[in-house]
Amino acid sequence: MVRFDGQARQAYRPLGGWVDKLDDPQPELEGDVSADVVVVGAGFAGLSTALELAARGAKVIVLEREFAGFGASGRNAGYLAGGQGLEYDLFLKRVGREQAKHIVGFYDEGVDYVERKLGEYGIDCDYNASGIIRAGVHPSQEKKLRESMHTGIELGSAGEFLDQAAMRARGIPPAFLFSCYVPTGGTLDPGKYVMGLRRAALRAGVRLCENTAVQSWDEGATVRVRTARGSASAPFVVLATNAYTPQLGLLRNKVMPLRVSALETEPLSATQLASLGWPRREGIVTSHWTMESHRLTARNTLVLTTKRLRYVYGSQTPNVPDEASYRALAKALHERFPMLGAVAIRSCWSGYISFAYDALPVVGEAGAQRNILYTAGCSGHGVGTQSLMGLLLAERIGGAEHPLLSALRHKTPSTLPEPLQWCAVNSALGVANMLDERVNRKARDAALQ
Ligand SMILES: Cc1cc2nc3c(=O)[nH]c(=O)nc-3n(C[C@H](O)[C@H](O)[C@H](O)COP(=O)(O)OP(=O)(O)OC[C@H]3O[C@@H](n4cnc5c(N)ncnc54)[C@H](O)[C@@H]3O)c2cc1C
C-alpha cells in the first residue's frame, strides 16, 4: 500500500519539490530606474527573454514578485515535450490545418531550442533525452490515442505506435499497455533548469530584482512599471507572468489559471527500481481526459503530476495544498506501480498553469503603443514553448517578427465571466474525472482477472 494520508501535511512543500529558498536572493527594486526592456516575472519565459535580449546588447531589468522559479517553472514535471499529443480538437478547426502545422512546429522547435540552450548556457539539469511515451492503461483508450497520434503526424510531429509486445520489449511498467512513442524530448529537473537560466542571466549582466511585485504601470512611449518601493521605465515591457497575468488586469478574458498538483516519492530502493524495469526511464503520460504523468528522477524518486486540475473562483492562484489531488495521485501511484509495495512520499505540491479555451499560447502586444508584450497560455506545455518564447519576444522587440511568432497570432476565444466560468470549468473537469475513473475501474478489473 502507498502510505499517504498521515503524511499529507508533512509532505506538502509550498515551493514545490525541486527548488529551495535561494542563498543569494537579489535585492528588491528601490528607487526609480530605467532600462531598454523591463521584464516582469522570472520563470522560463521571463529569464529566456532577458537572456536573448542581453545577448543582443540590451540593458534588461527583470522584476520578480518572489524569486526566480517560484511559479510553474520551478514546480512542473520536467517533460520537455513537443507538438505530439496536443489538444488538437480544441484548436484545429479554429485555426485551420496550415496554421496548425506551424503551431505544432513551434512546440517541436521548443524542444530543440531548450536542448541547444542547455549546452550554450552550460546548464546541467539531469536532462534525459529519452523521448516520451503517451500511453493507454486500458484498451478503451487505444482509438483516441491512435487518432490523436495520426493528427499529430499529419501536422508534422513524429510519433510511433508501440503495441503491447513493443512496450514489454522496451521494459515499460506493465500498467501501460500501448502508446504513442515520441522520439524527441525527454525529462529534466525543472528546478535545476530554471536556476541555471537565473545564473546565466546574472552572468550576462541582467539586473534581477527579486521580492519585487509589479503593482501597476503607466502606458506611453516609455512604460513606467510601479512597485512598492520604486519604478522601472523602458520603451518595452514584457509581462512574463503567465497564470498570474489576469491578477495584473491583463488577459482576464483570455486565460485562466488552472491548479496542477504533483507528488514525489522518497528515493526507490535498488530492489524497487529493478521491479519497475523501465531501463530508458522515458517520461510517461497517459491518454486520460486529464492525463497522468509518471517519471523517474535522477535521484531515483518517482514524480507523478496532473490527474486532477482545479480552477479557483475569480482566477485566483492561492499557494495552498490540494489534498484531494494528492490523494488521487497517491492512488494512481499504487495502481500503476503495484510492484513497489509501500512507498513513502517525499513531497507534494501544486502550481498554476494558464489555459486559454483553445489551449494555445497567448502572445501579443498591449497598450496604445503596442509596447507591452505578453506571453501566457502554454498550458501544461511550457518547458519548451515558454523558453522559446524568449527568442520570439526578443526578436520582436528588436524589430523583426519571427515566423513562429506570426504563426502563433490568432484570435483567442474569450473566457466566460464569473460565476459562469467557475461553474463551467469545474463541471467540465468533473466530467473528465468521471470518464477517467470509468477507465481506471476497467483497468483495475482487468488487472484482477
Ligand atoms: C505541476 C505542474 C506540472 C507541469 N508539468 C509540465 C511539464 O512536464 N512540461 C511542460 O512543458 N510544462 C509543464 N507545466 C507547465 C510549465 O511549468 C509552465 O507552462 C511554464 O513553467 C510557464 O513558465 P512561465 O515563465 O511562463 O511562468 P511561471 O514560471 O509561472 O513564471 C511567472 C513568474 O511571474 C511572477 N509574477 C507573478 N506576478 C508578478 C508580479 N505582479 N510582479 C512580478 N512578478 C510576478 C511569478 O512569481 C512567477 O515567478 C507544468 C506546470 C505545473 C504547475
The ligand as an SDF file (V2000), in Angstrom:
LIG
                    3D

 53 58  0  0  0  0  0  0  0  0999 V2000
    2.6030   20.8330  -11.5450 C   0  0  0  0  0  0  0  0  0  0  0  0
    2.9230   21.3030  -12.9520 C   0  0  0  0  0  0  0  0  0  0  0  0
    3.4230   20.4040  -13.8710 C   0  0  0  0  0  0  0  0  0  0  0  0
    3.7820   20.8360  -15.1570 C   0  0  0  0  0  0  0  0  0  0  0  0
    4.4170   19.9580  -15.9850 N   0  0  0  0  0  0  0  0  0  0  0  0
    4.9020   20.3990  -17.1650 C   0  0  0  0  0  0  0  0  0  0  0  0
    5.7110   19.5510  -17.9520 C   0  0  0  0  0  0  0  0  0  0  0  0
    6.0600   18.4370  -17.5650 O   0  0  0  0  0  0  0  0  0  0  0  0
    6.1260   20.0160  -19.1610 N   0  0  0  0  0  0  0  0  0  0  0  0
    5.8100   21.2680  -19.6100 C   0  0  0  0  0  0  0  0  0  0  0  0
    6.1930   21.6200  -20.7290 O   0  0  0  0  0  0  0  0  0  0  0  0
    5.0930   22.1120  -18.8440 N   0  0  0  0  0  0  0  0  0  0  0  0
    4.6610   21.7180  -17.6290 C   0  0  0  0  0  0  0  0  0  0  0  0
    3.9770   22.5860  -16.8240 N   0  0  0  0  0  0  0  0  0  0  0  0
    3.7420   23.9520  -17.3160 C   0  0  0  0  0  0  0  0  0  0  0  0
    5.0050   24.8090  -17.2420 C   0  0  0  0  0  0  0  0  0  0  0  0
    5.6180   24.6570  -15.9890 O   0  0  0  0  0  0  0  0  0  0  0  0
    4.6370   26.2730  -17.4820 C   0  0  0  0  0  0  0  0  0  0  0  0
    3.9520   26.3870  -18.7150 O   0  0  0  0  0  0  0  0  0  0  0  0
    5.8760   27.1780  -17.5220 C   0  0  0  0  0  0  0  0  0  0  0  0
    6.7110   26.9470  -16.4290 O   0  0  0  0  0  0  0  0  0  0  0  0
    5.4290   28.6250  -17.5320 C   0  0  0  0  0  0  0  0  0  0  0  0
    6.5830   29.4380  -17.4640 O   0  0  0  0  0  0  0  0  0  0  0  0
    6.4140   30.9940  -17.3390 P   0  0  0  0  0  0  0  0  0  0  0  0
    7.7620   31.5790  -17.2320 O   0  0  0  0  0  0  0  0  0  0  0  0
    5.5330   31.4930  -18.4080 O   0  0  0  0  0  0  0  0  0  0  0  0
    5.5600   31.2070  -15.9830 O   0  0  0  0  0  0  0  0  0  0  0  0
    5.9560   30.9990  -14.4570 P   0  0  0  0  0  0  0  0  0  0  0  0
    7.0240   30.0230  -14.2690 O   0  0  0  0  0  0  0  0  0  0  0  0
    4.6730   30.7610  -13.7250 O   0  0  0  0  0  0  0  0  0  0  0  0
    6.5620   32.4020  -14.0430 O   0  0  0  0  0  0  0  0  0  0  0  0
    5.7780   33.5340  -13.8020 C   0  0  0  0  0  0  0  0  0  0  0  0
    6.5220   34.3620  -12.7540 C   0  0  0  0  0  0  0  0  0  0  0  0
    5.8690   35.6280  -12.6250 O   0  0  0  0  0  0  0  0  0  0  0  0
    5.9830   36.0420  -11.2730 C   0  0  0  0  0  0  0  0  0  0  0  0
    4.9820   37.0780  -11.0110 N   0  0  0  0  0  0  0  0  0  0  0  0
    3.6450   36.9350  -10.9580 C   0  0  0  0  0  0  0  0  0  0  0  0
    3.0440   38.1190  -10.6980 N   0  0  0  0  0  0  0  0  0  0  0  0
    4.0350   39.0390  -10.5940 C   0  0  0  0  0  0  0  0  0  0  0  0
    4.0500   40.4350  -10.3320 C   0  0  0  0  0  0  0  0  0  0  0  0
    2.9230   41.1130  -10.1070 N   0  0  0  0  0  0  0  0  0  0  0  0
    5.2360   41.0710  -10.2960 N   0  0  0  0  0  0  0  0  0  0  0  0
    6.4090   40.3950  -10.5210 C   0  0  0  0  0  0  0  0  0  0  0  0
    6.4340   39.0600  -10.7590 N   0  0  0  0  0  0  0  0  0  0  0  0
    5.2650   38.3810  -10.8050 C   0  0  0  0  0  0  0  0  0  0  0  0
    5.7340   34.7400  -10.5040 C   0  0  0  0  0  0  0  0  0  0  0  0
    6.2030   34.8060   -9.1710 O   0  0  0  0  0  0  0  0  0  0  0  0
    6.4840   33.7150  -11.3660 C   0  0  0  0  0  0  0  0  0  0  0  0
    7.8010   33.5170  -10.9110 O   0  0  0  0  0  0  0  0  0  0  0  0
    3.5740   22.1850  -15.5440 C   0  0  0  0  0  0  0  0  0  0  0  0
    3.0630   23.0930  -14.6120 C   0  0  0  0  0  0  0  0  0  0  0  0
    2.7440   22.6680  -13.3260 C   0  0  0  0  0  0  0  0  0  0  0  0
    2.2100   23.6710  -12.3350 C   0  0  0  0  0  0  0  0  0  0  0  0
  1  2  1  0
  2  3  1  0
  2 52  2  0
  3  4  2  0
  4  5  1  0
  4 50  1  0
  5  6  2  0
  6  7  1  0
  6 13  1  0
  7  8  2  0
  7  9  1  0
  9 10  1  0
 10 11  2  0
 10 12  1  0
 12 13  2  0
 13 14  1  0
 14 15  1  0
 14 50  1  0
 15 16  1  0
 16 17  1  0
 16 18  1  0
 18 19  1  0
 18 20  1  0
 20 21  1  0
 20 22  1  0
 22 23  1  0
 23 24  1  0
 24 25  2  0
 24 26  1  0
 24 27  1  0
 27 28  1  0
 28 29  2  0
 28 30  1  0
 28 31  1  0
 31 32  1  0
 32 33  1  0
 33 34  1  0
 33 48  1  0
 34 35  1  0
 35 36  1  0
 35 46  1  0
 36 37  1  0
 36 45  1  0
 37 38  2  0
 38 39  1  0
 39 40  1  0
 39 45  2  0
 40 41  1  0
 40 42  2  0
 42 43  1  0
 43 44  2  0
 44 45  1  0
 46 47  1  0
 46 48  1  0
 48 49  1  0
 50 51  2  0
 51 52  1  0
 52 53  1  0
M  END
$$$$
